[in-house]
Amino acid sequence: MTHAHMHRNHMTSEEHGSDQARGPTITARLDDGPLHGTRIEAQVVEGRPPSTVDVPADDSSTCRYCLAEWAQSGPSATYTFLYRV
């Protein structure tokens, strides 16, 4: 399970540096559920998109999404909503 980071328009240099230290990422597209249409950065796990991502919602809850298809390639992957955690 991976905790995802939301895209931001403005990042401090400290945040930017910590993102670089995390390693390679993909863009996770949330295809449905409460965060439908959101795009987030998720850390690559063993060379592929993570099977699940936990994403903070505006109401302080966390939404768990899973990889929509096991066979995905390129710099992004599509995720579908599972449940709130």
C-alpha positions in Angstrom: 0.0 0.0 0.0 1.3 3.4 -0.9 0.4 6.8 0.5 0.1 9.2 -2.4 0.9 12.8 -2.7 -1.4 15.3 -4.3 -0.2 17.5 -7.1 0.4 21.1 -5.9 0.9 24.3 -7.8 3.5 25.6 -5.4 6.0 23.6 -3.5 8.7 24.7 -1.0 12.2 23.7 -1.8 12.1 21.4 1.2 9.1 19.6 -0.2 10.6 19.5 -3.6 13.8 18.0 -2.2 11.9 15.3 -0.3 10.0 14.4 -3.5 13.3 13.9 -5.4 14.6 11.6 -2.6 11.5 9.3 -2.8 12.6 7.8 -6.1 10.6 7.3 -9.3 6.9 8.1 -9.4 3.9 7.7 -11.7 0.8 9.8 -12.1 -2.2 7.9 -10.7 -5.5 8.9 -12.3 -8.5 8.3 -10.0 -11.2 7.0 -12.3 -14.3 7.0 -10.0 -15.4 7.4 -6.3 -15.2 10.5 -4.1 -12.0 11.7 -5.8 -13.0 11.0 -9.4 -10.8 12.9 -11.9 -8.0 13.6 -9.4 -4.4 13.0 -10.5 -1.8 12.3 -7.8 1.9 11.2 -7.8 2.5 7.7 -6.4 5.8 6.1 -5.7 6.8 3.2 -8.1 7.0 -0.2 -6.3 9.5 -2.7 -7.7 9.4 -1.0 -11.1 5.6 -0.8 -11.5 2.6 1.2 -10.2 1.6 0.3 -6.7 -1.4 -2.0 -6.4 -3.2 0.3 -4.0 -2.9 4.0 -3.0 -4.4 5.8 0.0 -5.4 9.3 -0.8 -6.5 12.0 1.7 -9.9 13.5 0.9 -11.1 17.0 1.6 -13.3 15.8 4.6 -10.2 14.5 6.5 -10.9 10.9 5.6 -8.7 8.7 3.4 -9.8 6.9 0.3 -8.2 3.7 -0.9 -8.0 3.1 -4.6 -6.7 0.0 -6.5 -5.0 -0.4 -9.8 -7.7 -0.8 -12.5 -5.7 -3.1 -14.7 -2.6 -5.1 -13.9 -1.1 -4.5 -17.4 -0.4 -0.8 -17.5 2.6 1.0 -19.0 4.0 4.5 -19.3 4.2 7.3 -16.8 0.6 7.0 -15.6 -1.9 4.4 -14.3 -5.6 4.3 -13.7 -7.1 3.5 -10.3 -10.6 2.6 -9.1 -12.2 3.4 -5.8 -12.3 0.6 -3.1 -13.5 2.2 0.2 -12.7 4.8 2.8 -10.2 3.8 5.4 
